[in-house]
Amino acid sequence: MAMPRSAVLAMMLVTAGEAARISKTRQKSNRNASTFIVNGQPADECEWTHQVGLSNSPGQRPWCGGMLISADWVLTAAHCLARADRLNVVAGEWSTSQSSSNEQNRFTSQIIQHPRYYAARTDFDFGLLKLESAFTLNNCVGPVRLPSADVADGTSCWITGWGTLSSGGGRPTTLQEAEVTVIGNSECMSDYGYESGRITDNMLCAQGRSANGGITDACQGDSGGPLVCEEGGSWVIHGATSWGRGCAGANYPGVWARVWDQLTWIEETMNGIFPTPMPTPAPAPGSWVLSGTGCQMESNCISSNNYPGNYGNSEKCSVELYGDIPIRSEGFSTESRYDVLTIGGVRYSGTNGPPSNPVTLSGTISWESDYSVTNSGWKLCRD
């Protein structure tokens, strides 16, 4: 798997390329947004019975993952649930390119984000889904155990998902799996690239190495999926795929929502106890907040993915500007009419891009590419 890690999109503060690990696909016919594990291997069919996929309707490729924690409850990431009012959950799926009699689909009756979820920092990134009806449990569909204690640093665990095989890369058609090792939070900040305070108590870092030495990690499309560790002969869930700075970077381990830290909230919510949500602090004036995984950041600039290399198909993101921010364009080339950057209500495509001289902007910048032709894209920088 690799990086946040959807029309359901992850809100996150744009700091040095951090991203939630979501993926979406979009049908050109209706123009609606619908968005793997890195250095892993294909899983066996029915190997990971707790793995589920989230989509808008049965038959769609999942754009986020999750895990069954009972026959009618799913644990996932909060950033997968933004603005969603009804989702389809598929269990027993293995191949996304063909259907199977092992697959079961259920719609949600409740979509619940953690009351302290903070999108700009991907903090408290926990979500729960109540299903309209319970799954039928069998050899291909079954819940994972919730933890009875926190996972120890250095524990070997497994991650699974249908996400991209590299940052901005292609997606597999079969469920992928990879082994990772839990890294202590302090070590994740002191010995790796995450700054002090960035990894909170409700986050869990992990990273692994494949047999050929490649770094194993989650990536786009793996969001909400499981990190499980074997305990007493059964699998126990310790993490929900949350975010990371790039995918499979040696200095930036993947980050999961630490289940043990919010076990009480999970259990109380399943029992119908709902705490009052805490207010989300507003971003500081002069900051910009990114939604989605179709953009990337480098220093004081935001660009389409892989710029100046070609961006990908069916990518989407938006940037919310808080206050007046001087911004200039440093390059622009997209598929005319179909791959559009919108700034202040003005749509730019083809070679007709925003001004290269600084212009003071506020509000929202949005970007969307369709499913076919790609070009080098665009780059906007703060002046």
Secondary structure by P-SEA (a helix, b strand, c coil): cccccccbbbbbccccccccbbbbbbbcccccccccccccccccccccccbbbbcccccccccbbbbbccccbbbbbccccccccbbbbbccccccccccccbbbbbbccccccccccccccccbbbbbbbcccccccccbbbbbcccccccccccccccccccccccbbbbcccccbbbbbbcccccccccccccccccccbbbbcccccccccccccccccccccccccccbbbbccccccccccccccccccccccccaaaaaaaaaacccccccccccccccbbbbccccccccccccccccccccccccccbbbbbccbbbbbbcccccccccbbbbcccccccccccccccbbbbccbbbbbbcccccccccccccc
